[in-house]
Amino acid sequence: MQIYFIGSFIYTETAYEYICINQVSISSFFHRYKCIESTIILTSSTIMKKTFLFLLMNLCFVLGSFGIEAGGFSIHRGINISHWLSQRPDNNLAIDEKQITEKDFKLLAELGFDHVRIPIDEMILWNESGEKYEKSFQFLHKGIQWAIKHKLRVVVDLHIIRAHYFNAGMEGGTNTLWTDAKAQTHFLSLWEELSAELNGYDTHMLAYEIMNEPTAPNHEDWNKLIQRAHDKIRSLEKERVLVIGSNLWQGVGTFQHLKVPANDPNIILSCHFYEPFILSHYKASWTEFKDITVPVHYPGYLITKEDYEALPEAEQKQVARWLKEWDKSTLHGYLIQAKKKADELGLNLYCGEFGIYRVAPRADAYRWYKDVIEVFDELNMAWCHWDYKGGYTIFNEDGKVDSELMKAIGLQAH
């Protein structure tokens, strides 16, 4: 493919027409569009006329099509490789070498994703004595290397640690991270070890997410730990991009309380978005909606008046708070809370998780996906679908990629 440069614009003969790159470096462009070996042709008056004519005739001037960027690490459309090095019932001892292979990363690149988020758990990478499970680290390296081979950037997400699990409160457990000084010191040591293991990877291709879905009882407890983790990693790696979310499951409603270290442009803020929860977690076994009998809809009223009135009183109480209309403007109203905070801090915003459980009505799910992607685009947010092969999978029951889902999120089925 030939690439023509005209000032701050790029014209390609075979791909996306005409693209503004006023916020993204040339090197980031090449990495993103897999054009590293392309021919670069310098500006000429002929090319200038050709590209401007193309622009005017086809109205294909694309602004903001690159997603977001920090420190040369640019991302737009991603997917979580969940339940591989995280949230395994067997922890680490029976990782199936066939569960995730290079073919998966190749497929994701072909589908149009540009990055993956790889959740990792302390229990899968280290034993209780702090010794590494070498096989688990080998899988982590394989995943990163396969991703990079197929031009996918990587967010390594420290998902669960022994002192903190985001669902502990709902499952009868406790998190000692917020009250135990030794647990916090140990958390920092995990990042020291991870940095030693991963610092050889290009900072344009790999970022660190310091912790998934913190649940501190006090927002300042999380803000203080952010500062300590930031200082620890910055003492080891000056340029690595860090992904940082808000307290209480990275919800958009707590972004107003989020504080991050000042004067560090290599930070990306992250939210998670599963609203409305009754739709995104419809009949999910780990939620209060596991036995729900009423159907849900999107857009409009999630539960119709007739369906609600037919429910037993106990179930009416369970779903009463969802008796309102939801549409694209409702989604925008939630997400703008996080966007305003990101703009205030001069940082980019990333939705590191969003999705709808496969049990939910699919037509309604597709409509929700279409709307939420449009809101992400309007707010110039990058995103990462939850998940790949888990309960929110992109595959149909026949093992084929869900083409309707791909269409809803703006990609093409393979």
KEDREN-841784 format. One record per residue (C-alpha): residue number from 1; y, x, z. Coordinates in Angstrom, 2 decimals. Each point is the difference from the previous one (the first is absolute). Layout:
// KEDREN-841784
  seq        Y        X        Z
  NUM        Y        X        Z
...
//
This chain:
// KEDREN-841784
  seq        Y        X        Z
    1     0.00     0.00     0.00
    2     3.47     1.27    -0.80
    3     2.82    -0.29     2.49
    4     3.68    -0.05    -0.97
    5     2.68     0.82     2.56
    6     3.45    -1.48    -0.45
    7     2.27     0.74     2.92
    8    -1.50    -1.81     2.97
    9    -2.38    -2.08    -2.12
   10    -3.45     0.47    -1.45
   11    -1.38    -1.56    -3.16
   12    -3.71     0.14    -0.78
   13    -1.54    -0.72    -3.37
   14    -3.20    -1.57     1.28
   15     0.59    -1.34     3.47
   16     2.66    -1.78     1.90
   17     2.89    -0.01    -2.24
   18     3.12     1.11     1.85
   19     0.15     0.96     3.62
   20     2.85     0.94     2.31
   21    -0.75     2.99     2.21
   22     3.22     0.25     1.93
   23    -1.86     0.09     3.33
   24    -3.13     1.92    -0.90
   25    -0.48     3.62    -0.96
   26    -1.44     0.98    -3.37
   27    -3.05     1.49     1.70
   28    -0.61    -3.24     1.89
   29     0.19    -1.89    -3.29
   30    -2.66     2.17    -1.57
   31    -2.31    -0.34     2.99
   32     0.44    -3.76     0.13
   33    -0.57    -0.70    -3.67
   34    -2.67     2.66    -0.43
   35     2.04     1.77    -2.68
   36    -0.19     3.59     1.27
   37    -1.36     1.24    -3.33
   38     2.40    -2.05    -2.12
   39     2.40     1.51    -2.52
   40     3.63     0.15     1.11
   41     2.57    -0.36    -2.78
   42     3.62     0.81     0.76
   43     2.86    -2.39    -0.60
   44     1.36    -0.39    -3.50
   45     2.38    -2.48    -1.54
   46    -2.85    -1.48    -2.05
   47    -2.11    -0.60     3.06
   48     3.02    -1.39     1.80
   49     0.54    -2.58    -2.71
   50    -3.67    -0.81    -0.17
   51    -0.34    -0.61     3.71
   52     3.17    -2.03     0.35
   53    -1.03    -2.14    -2.95
   54    -3.38    -0.48     1.63
   55     1.70    -1.00     3.23
   56     2.31    -2.53    -1.60
   57    -2.64    -1.56    -2.23
   58    -2.75    -0.33     2.58
   59     1.96    -0.41     3.25
   60    -2.50     2.18     1.76
   61     2.24     1.87     2.34
   62    -2.03     0.34     3.16
   63     1.83     0.70     3.26
   64    -1.82     0.93     3.15
   65    -3.38     0.11    -1.71
   66    -1.01     3.11     1.87
   67    -0.39    -1.59     3.43
   68     1.23     2.31     2.73
   69     0.27     3.74     0.53
   70     0.53     2.45     2.85
   71    -0.27     3.75    -0.25
   72    -1.58    -0.22    -3.46
   73    -2.72    -2.35     1.30
   74     0.43    -3.10    -2.16
   75    -2.08    -3.16     0.33
   76     0.08    -3.54    -1.29
   77    -3.35    -1.83    -0.17
   78    -2.87     1.00     2.27
   79    -3.20    -1.13     1.65
   80    -1.70     0.69     3.34
   81    -3.39     1.70    -0.01
   82    -1.00    -1.76     3.19
   83    -3.25     0.05     2.01
   84    -1.01     3.36    -1.40
   85     1.38     2.53     2.49
   86     1.26    -2.76     2.29
   87    -1.24    -3.16     1.75
   88    -3.67     0.74    -0.49
   89    -2.43    -1.65     2.43
   90    -2.08     3.19    -0.03
   91     3.12     2.17     0.46
   92    -0.87     3.00    -2.13
   93    -3.66     0.73    -0.06
   94    -1.10    -2.08    -2.94
   95     2.75     0.32    -2.59
   96    -1.58    -0.93    -3.30
   97     0.74     2.58    -2.67
   98    -0.14    -2.80    -2.58
   99     2.49    -2.27     1.79
  100     3.05     1.79    -1.39
  101    -0.32     2.50    -2.85
  102     2.21     1.57    -2.62
  103    -0.70    -3.00    -2.24
  104     1.97    -2.17     2.40
  105     3.10     2.14    -0.27
  106    -0.36     0.13    -3.77
  107    -0.20    -3.79    -0.12
  108     3.05    -0.44     2.22
  109     2.04     2.29    -2.21
  110    -1.13    -1.90    -3.10
  111     0.97    -3.30     1.62
  112     3.55     1.30     0.42
  113     0.16     0.94     3.67
  114     1.98     3.18     0.65
  115    -1.05     0.78     3.57
  116    -2.61    -0.66     2.65
  117     0.30    -0.31     3.76
  118    -3.00     1.49     1.79
  119    -0.38    -1.25     3.59
  120    -1.78     2.45     2.31
  121    -1.25    -0.43     3.58
  122    -0.20     2.61     2.71
  123    -3.53    -1.15     0.87
  124    -1.18     0.66    -3.55
  125     1.60     3.43    -0.34
  126    -0.45     1.40     3.52
  127    -2.58    -0.49     2.74
  128     0.99    -0.71     3.61
  129     0.17     3.72     0.72
  130     2.54     0.50    -2.76
  131    -2.40     1.77    -2.36
  132     0.33    -0.83    -3.67
  133    -2.60    -1.95    -1.87
  134    -0.08     2.32    -2.98
  135    -1.63    -2.54    -2.29
  136     2.80    -2.50     0.66
  137     2.65     2.59    -0.81
  138    -1.88     0.86    -3.17
  139     0.22    -3.64    -1.06
  140     3.73    -0.03     0.78
  141     0.57     3.06    -2.16
  142    -2.12    -1.46    -2.79
  143     2.04    -3.19     0.08
  144     3.30     1.86    -0.17
  145    -1.22     2.29    -2.76
  146    -1.40    -2.88    -2.06
  147     3.28    -1.85     0.37
  148     2.08     2.97    -1.07
  149    -2.33     0.68    -2.93
  150     0.77    -3.48    -1.28
  151     3.74     0.32     0.67
  152    -0.05    -2.25     3.06
  153     2.16     0.89     2.96
  154    -1.47    -0.32     3.48
  155     1.21    -1.32     3.34
  156    -2.28     1.24     2.78
  157     0.30    -2.62     2.74
  158    -1.11     0.73     3.59
  159    -1.34    -3.49     0.47
  160    -1.82    -0.09     3.34
  161    -0.18     2.51     2.83
  162    -1.97    -0.20     3.21
  163     3.15    -0.76     1.99
  164     1.33    -2.62    -2.39
  165    -1.52    -2.76    -2.10
  166     2.31    -2.61    -1.48
  167    -2.35    -2.91     0.79
  168    -0.97     1.17     3.48
  169     1.88    -2.78     1.77
  170    -1.65    -2.69    -2.10
  171    -3.47     1.46     0.55
  172     0.16     0.51     3.75
  173     0.82     3.70    -0.12
  174     2.92     2.06     1.27
  175     2.22     2.67    -1.52
  176     0.68     2.96     2.27
  177     2.32     1.76    -2.46
  178     3.16    -1.56     1.44
  179    -0.71     0.83     3.66
  180    -2.04     3.20    -0.06
  181     1.91     3.25    -0.61
  182    -3.23     1.83    -0.82
  183    -0.84    -2.59    -2.64
  184     3.37     0.57    -1.66
  185    -0.45     3.76     0.06
  186    -3.43    -0.47    -1.54
  187     1.49    -2.23    -2.72
  188     2.41     2.79    -0.91
  189    -2.86     2.50    -0.07
  190    -1.81    -2.19    -2.54
  191     2.95     0.38    -2.33
  192     0.06     3.73     0.65
  193    -3.63     0.18    -1.14
  194     0.54    -2.32    -2.94
  195     2.95     2.06    -1.16
  196    -2.07     3.18     0.18
  197    -2.67    -1.74    -2.06
  198     2.26    -1.60    -2.61
  199     3.12     2.14    -0.32
  200    -1.28     1.64    -3.17
  201     0.46    -3.18    -2.01
  202     3.15    -0.39    -2.08
  203     2.71    -1.87     1.90
  204     0.69    -1.96    -3.20
  205    -3.56    -1.34     0.10
  206    -0.84    -0.55     3.69
  207     1.86    -1.67     2.88
  208    -0.88    -0.62     3.64
  209     0.24    -3.36     1.76
  210     0.28     0.93     3.65
  211    -1.68    -3.11     1.41
  212    -1.14    -3.42    -1.13
  213     1.37    -3.17     1.61
  214     1.27     1.23     3.38
  215    -0.09    -2.59     2.78
  216     2.20     1.52     2.70
  217     1.00    -2.44     2.75
  218     3.54     1.37    -0.29
  219     1.60     0.87    -3.32
  220     1.54     3.15     1.45
  221    -3.45     1.30     0.90
  222    -0.84     0.06    -3.70
  223     3.38     1.43    -1.00
  224    -0.46     2.88     2.44
  225    -3.47     0.75    -1.32
  226     1.33    -0.09    -3.57
  227     2.47     2.72     0.94
  228    -2.68     2.15     1.62
  229    -2.42    -0.38    -2.93
  230     2.80     0.73    -2.46
  231     1.01     3.14     1.89
  232    -3.61     1.21     0.19
  233    -0.65    -0.48    -3.72
  234     3.38     1.42    -1.01
  235    -0.75     3.14     1.99
  236    -3.01     0.43    -2.29
  237     1.14    -1.51    -3.31
  238     3.68    -0.30    -0.84
  239    -0.30    -1.96    -3.25
  240    -2.97    -2.33     0.49
  241     0.95    -3.65    -0.44
  242    -0.68    -2.08     3.11
  243    -0.67    -3.74    -0.11
  244     1.19    -1.81     3.12
  245    -0.43    -3.67     0.88
  246     1.51    -2.34     2.56
  247    -1.48    -0.96     3.34
  248    -2.37    -2.96     0.37
  249    -2.22     0.26    -3.05
  250     2.81     1.27    -2.22
  251     1.38    -3.51    -0.15
  252     3.29    -0.63    -1.77
  253     1.35    -1.82     3.04
  254     0.07     3.16     2.14
  255     1.76     2.27    -2.50
  256     3.29    -0.60     1.78
  257    -1.38     2.03     2.94
  258    -1.34     2.89    -2.07
  259     1.56     3.45     0.44
  260    -0.91     3.02    -2.09
  261     1.25     3.60     0.12
  262     3.37     0.37    -1.69
  263     0.81     2.20    -2.98
  264    -3.53     0.18    -1.33
  265    -0.16    -1.37    -3.56
  266    -3.76     0.60    -0.17
  267    -0.81    -3.20     1.88
  268    -1.21    -3.29    -1.47
  269     0.11    -3.13     2.15
  270    -3.04    -2.26    -0.07
  271    -0.60    -3.65     0.77
  272    -3.13    -2.11    -0.21
  273     0.22    -3.54    -1.32
  274    -2.53    -2.76     0.50
  275     2.24    -3.03     0.24
  276    -0.90    -2.81     0.18
  277    -2.84     1.25     2.19
  278    -1.96    -3.23    -0.25
  279    -0.25     0.56    -3.76
  280    -0.53     3.78    -0.04
  281    -2.69    -0.20     2.71
  282    -1.48    -3.38    -0.91
  283    -3.40    -0.37     1.72
  284    -0.03     3.72     0.90
  285    -2.67     0.50     2.67
  286     2.19     2.18     2.23
  287     2.88    -2.49     0.22
  288     0.78    -3.33     1.63
  289    -0.44    -1.60    -3.42
  290    -3.69     0.87    -0.34
  291    -1.13    -3.61     0.49
  292     2.93    -1.74    -1.66
  293    -1.02    -3.04    -2.02
  294     3.26    -1.00    -1.65
  295     0.81     1.35    -3.49
  296     3.16     2.07    -0.50
  297     2.35     0.05    -2.96
  298     2.71     2.17    -1.52
  299     2.79    -0.58    -0.89
  300     1.33    -3.04     1.84
  301    -1.36    -1.32     3.26
  302    -2.87     2.22     1.10
  303    -1.72    -3.01     1.54
  304     0.67    -3.49    -1.27
  305     1.08    -2.74     2.38
  306    -3.13    -1.97    -0.81
  307    -2.33     2.93     0.71
  308     1.81     0.79     3.22
  309    -0.20    -3.54     1.32
  310    -3.74    -0.08    -0.71
  311    -0.65     3.05     2.19
  312    -1.30    -0.15     3.58
  313     2.78     0.46     2.56
  314    -1.13     3.50     0.95
  315     0.18     1.19    -3.60
  316     3.36    -1.73    -0.47
  317     1.41     2.14     2.81
  318    -1.47     3.10    -1.63
  319     1.68    -0.53    -3.37
  320     3.17    -1.89     1.00
  321     2.29     3.03    -0.39
  322    -0.95     0.27    -3.67
  323     1.25    -3.47    -0.89
  324     2.86     1.11    -2.20
  325     0.64     0.78    -3.62
  326    -0.66     3.47    -1.37
  327     1.12     1.42    -3.32
  328     1.40     3.18    -1.48
  329     3.30    -0.42     1.83
  330    -1.89    -0.23     3.31
  331    -1.78     3.29    -0.73
  332     3.31     1.58    -0.96
  333     1.52    -1.18     3.28
  334    -2.66     1.88     1.94
  335     0.02     3.22    -2.01
  336     3.78     0.32    -0.18
  337    -0.02     0.71     3.74
  338    -1.80     3.28    -0.58
  339     1.99     0.78    -3.14
  340     3.32    -0.32     1.84
  341    -1.16     2.51     2.62
  342    -1.22     2.42    -2.66
  343     3.34    -0.25    -1.81
  344     1.85     0.55     3.27
  345    -1.97     3.21     0.54
  346     0.31     1.07    -3.63
  347    -3.79     0.08    -0.45
  348    -2.45    -1.61    -2.40
  349    -2.32    -2.84     1.02
  350    -3.72    -0.26    -0.62
  351    -2.37    -2.87     0.71
  352    -3.10     1.95     0.98
  353    -2.20    -3.09     0.40
  354     0.04    -3.51    -1.39
  355    -2.63    -2.32    -1.37
  356    -1.96    -3.23     0.36
  357    -3.55    -0.29     1.32
  358    -2.42    -0.84    -2.81
  359    -1.12    -3.23     1.69
  360     3.45    -1.56    -0.46
  361     0.48    -2.38    -2.96
  362     0.35     2.34    -2.95
  363     2.55    -1.94    -2.06
  364     2.31    -0.14     3.01
  365    -0.63     3.67     0.69
  366     0.96     0.99    -3.55
  367     3.25    -1.95     0.25
  368     0.81     1.76     3.28
  369    -0.78     3.41    -1.50
  370     2.26    -0.65    -2.96
  371     2.88    -1.02     2.24
  372    -0.35     2.85     2.48
  373    -0.15     2.60    -2.79
  374     3.17    -1.45    -1.49
  375     1.71     0.29     3.39
  376    -1.17     3.62     0.35
  377     1.48     0.74    -3.40
  378     3.26    -1.77     0.78
  379     0.34     2.02     3.22
  380    -1.08     3.25    -1.71
  381    -3.01     0.39     2.28
  382    -3.20     1.88    -0.75
  383    -3.21    -1.70     1.07
  384    -3.64     0.64     0.83
  385    -2.54    -2.81    -0.20
  386    -2.46    -0.56     2.84
  387    -2.65     0.72    -1.08
  388    -2.40     1.38    -2.60
  389    -3.59    -0.90     0.90
  390     0.39    -1.78     3.34
  391     0.68    -3.62     0.89
  392     3.12    -0.01    -2.17
  393    -1.75     1.69    -2.90
  394     1.26     0.07    -3.57
  395    -3.51    -0.79    -1.25
  396    -1.58    -3.37    -0.72
  397    -3.45    -0.88     1.27
  398    -1.47     1.12    -3.32
  399     1.28     3.52     0.63
  400     2.69    -0.16    -2.67
  401     3.68     0.60     0.67
  402     1.81    -3.26     0.70
  403     2.12    -0.29    -3.14
  404     2.08    -2.85     1.42
  405     0.88     2.08     3.05
  406     0.92     2.95    -2.20
  407     2.23    -2.26    -2.07
  408     1.65    -1.38     3.14
  409     0.90     3.48     1.26
  410     1.16     1.18    -3.41
  411    -2.97     2.15    -1.01
  412    -2.74    -0.32    -2.58
  413    -3.70    -0.47     0.70
  414    -2.23     2.77    -1.33
//
